Each structure stands twice: as C-alpha cells, then as structure tokens.
C-alpha cells in the first residue's frame, strides 16, 4: 500500500522540493559548469538527420518544460545543443516567453525551436465539433505562441498529446497545420504522443502530412519492441523521430530515494539510430552536463546495462499508457492521464504542470470515493485508486502556492 499524506504535508513537500531544486541550481554556477566541461576530453558530437526535413541535430536536445533559467539555455547552446522543445501550455505561457527573450540574442538560423499545441477538449455528445472553429482556435494559439517567442515562425509545430488514429487524422488539425505551413508560421509539422505510440505513429505515416513524431520511448515500456518497429516504419517513410519520456519519470519511488540511472536510460533509447534526438529536461547545470555528455558518448557500461535491467522490473512512476486498467474502471476514468500527473508531481516535482493536466480533465476532486475497492488492475501493479486520490488533491491547491 502506498502512503497517504495530509493536504498540508503535500503542499509543504511540493514547495520545499521545488525550493531545494532552485537553490541547488543557483549554487552550481554556469562558470563552474563551463570549467568542468573544459576538463573533459573532447569528442565529436553525434548528429543525425530528422527524416526528410533536412534538419541535422545532435542526438541530445533540450526539453524545456520544467526549466525557467535563461542561464541554462545559454549554457546548452554553448554545449552545442540546437533543438529546444517547448509547448503553448508549459508554465502557462511563461516557458515560451522565457525562450523568446533568450533567443533575441541569437541568429534565427542558429537554433531549432519546436512548440506544441494541444487540441481543445470538447463535449461532442451533441454532435461533432465545427472544423472551422477548431482550426481557428488552433491557429489563434499558434499566433499567441509566436508572440511570446518573438518569432515569425517555429521550426517544428506539433499537434500535442494525441493517443489514437482518429486524433491524428482529425480533419481540423490537418487543416490547421497545413495552414500554418502555408502561412509561413511553421516550417515542419508533427504530432506528439504519450501512449498508444504504434497506432499514433502509423497514423502519422498514413496522413501524408506530418513530418515528425515526438514519442514516448524508454526502457520500462513492455511494448518497447512494438514502438521500435513503428519508429523504423516511420523513418522508412521519411518521418523524423524525436524521443521523450526517455528517463521514465526519473525515480522508482515517490519519495525520490531510488533514482533511475538516467544517463543509462538516455543512452539506451539513443542506441536506436532511427531516433534522431531525445529531449530530456534540464533543471540544473548538473542535469545539463550529464545529458550533454551523451551527445558524444553512447557506449553503455556493464553497470549501466545492469541498472536498467534491475529498474525495468520495478513499478516506478512511469505509466506506459497501455490502458489495460481503463475497461475495468466503472467510471471510465482517464487513468493514464492521471498517472502522468502523478509522475509530474512526484518524479518531476512539477506540480504546476500536474495541476494543469488534472484541471483539463474536468473531474471531481476525488473521483474514486464512491468505489469500495478498485477494480482497475494495473499491468505495472500501480495502486491506482490510491495514486488518483493522492494526486487529485492538487486540484484544490490555490494557484499561487504552486505557480
């Protein structure tokens, strides 16, 4: 059974965890980061082509979701990182604004910027939504993102967080991204997916429109072989592949006492040469130093391989989105999304992103309270109802405590 915590303890733990991370990041200055890396033996950076886009990238890029430090972005650029990945909703817009300020000092052709826009969730019980309205909403969000970024275009525009073939082939989204390219507001377009990756990737291939897929892929996935096969098909069809969730939540436990060997996890994913690059997050110079080192050294030691073998057998924080549990839930809850919010909270210590995700689901504060026992059986043995009750407390925490 997983421990329960009081609301006060939950808030204190979240705030203190975030404060500690900020202090640690500040203490490790960019100058010491540079000095540390000057002592490392220079090796060439490994680069790969992103499908038919013509873009060539180092195998490690920067997922900016949790970063609010301009100094980290500058340091990453000095490390040779080119691709920076953000989203319209990250940090409620502040993430794009921060990048917009940073990149004012760089030539536009010296970096690659990707952003993501999630389609509006609508109640379609009264009938299908209007395509023109959906297209306008999407393009209006893109305009807002471009204003924040202080850019005329993004290099890659993703339709974000898709999980089915129907999502990918949604006529409104295809019309929206096609218009974005025609208007010169996006050079290339793609989709991102957290689950049902093989289905989403195949649909992206079949669309004939999407050029890039940003997909979850990591050593903990029971269906890793199927994901890898789908990736190979996509690359053969000319699509570029970017990997996310490579570190599977970063920890095996919510108390963060059992860290995953994140460097090994990143190397594991990038052994597949069909994957152009990965976008691990960086919230400190230590994180950046570790991740950037993989750009020139993919060799895995026996210890790293052993660490991943041991870690694969542990439940951890990462939900692979298999949806094995969903048919058994009498309320049909979006359990994979709830588990992702749980990972954001305890693995990433990103309560803001977790709260945004939870609020977007429009659920009651404790959706499991009417069930005497949980019938949603998890393939990874997660205590589903306990995790749901635990993380849903975030929905009642005032925004000022976590923003």
C-alpha angles and dihedrals in degrees: 000000000000120000120257121219133203118251090247092051091047093054093044092049093049095047096043091047091053093045092051091051091051093049092048091050093049093048092056100068126206090242093059088047091055093046091050092053094046087065093055118098108256115245127174116265113248111235133187136188119252100229114273094332091097090230116134116201141180109254091247119058133167127269101201099189096112100029123099096164119109088192090063091052092050090048091049091053089052088052090059098256111151109173120070118185124204137148140223091249102041112123086351091288098316092103093063091042091054092051090047091058094045097049094052085086096055136071110259092235093054096076141031118231124198126185132178133216122195118216115248114265108233138181104246096177089108092050140293119318121254113267095212091051092049091049092050093049091051095047092045088055090049090053090052090050092051091050091052092047092046088226136125093218144004121230094224126022116191130196095225136232101358119170108176143044090250090055092054095045094044103141092218093056093045090050091047097052091042089054091047090056093044091051091051093243095118128031095196134012134210148150133251126212137187097184144013084039098169092053093047093046093050090050090051089054092048093048093071086208109075118081103181136038122201104199141176110247129160147139094267097062112112087203095049092124090056091048091049092050091050091049090053090052091050093050091049087054091053101259122137120231126215119184128220136171086040093149095050096228097320096253139058093216139040091237088061093229094122108055122193114238090255096182090054091046091053092048091049093058094045093053083084103083090200087074108083099196144339128228108214116175123249123201098161140030088250090059091048093048092051095046095043091052089066089062089078103026124049097160112126120213123220089251092053091051091048092050091055093047090054093043094051091065093055122088097228127163102293118102110203092205095235090147091217087137099048101077090052094054109096090209096046092232119187090248097170090057091047091050090049089054088050090053091048089052102045104020100038098024085225102138091162094061090042092052092048090052093047094049091050089061093063095218131153116262093260109018092175099054096099093057116089090205135003117257094181102107114200121216088218093046095247114167090239102186092045092051092047093050090045099051097036088070086078090072091069096046111106113250094238091065094060108023 
